[in-house]
């Protein structure tokens, strides 16, 4: 089973140039909780793994901003950004 849950909230204010808006550090705002109910799941052993993508979670963009938005990245900076956005699970769980 796989579940993709995506919340895209359009945050660009009207009459704002996106080139000036998205170069800022823009923390996400709490959206509340989500409950997922599963039924008719066959008995067995399962593992839950959660991945996050967004503000400071697998997010090279804010890492780049933290570096001062250099015009040319060094190899060390590229490696640092790759490490920050490596796609690893946010919450790996043991077998359930």
ChimeraX attribute file (.defattr): number of C-alpha atoms within 10 A of each C-alpha:
attribute: neighborCount
match mode: 1-to-1
recipient: residues
	/A:1	5
	/A:2	6
	/A:3	7
	/A:4	5
	/A:5	8
	/A:6	8
	/A:7	7
	/A:8	6
	/A:9	9
	/A:10	6
	/A:11	10
	/A:12	11
	/A:13	9
	/A:14	7
	/A:15	6
	/A:16	9
	/A:17	10
	/A:18	11
	/A:19	8
	/A:20	8
	/A:21	13
	/A:22	14
	/A:23	13
	/A:24	12
	/A:25	13
	/A:26	11
	/A:27	10
	/A:28	11
	/A:29	8
	/A:30	6
	/A:31	8
	/A:32	5
	/A:33	6
	/A:34	7
	/A:35	5
	/A:36	6
	/A:37	5
	/A:38	6
	/A:39	5
	/A:40	5
	/A:41	7
	/A:42	6
	/A:43	6
	/A:44	7
	/A:45	8
	/A:46	11
	/A:47	9
	/A:48	12
	/A:49	14
	/A:50	11
	/A:51	13
	/A:52	16
	/A:53	13
	/A:54	14
	/A:55	16
	/A:56	15
	/A:57	17
	/A:58	22
	/A:59	19
	/A:60	20
	/A:61	19
	/A:62	23
	/A:63	20
	/A:64	17
	/A:65	14
	/A:66	12
	/A:67	11
	/A:68	9
	/A:69	13
	/A:70	11
	/A:71	6
	/A:72	8
	/A:73	13
	/A:74	10
	/A:75	9
	/A:76	9
	/A:77	15
	/A:78	14
	/A:79	12
	/A:80	15
	/A:81	20
	/A:82	15
	/A:83	14
	/A:84	18
	/A:85	18
	/A:86	13
	/A:87	14
	/A:88	15
	/A:89	14
	/A:90	13
	/A:91	11
	/A:92	12
	/A:93	12
	/A:94	10
	/A:95	10
	/A:96	8
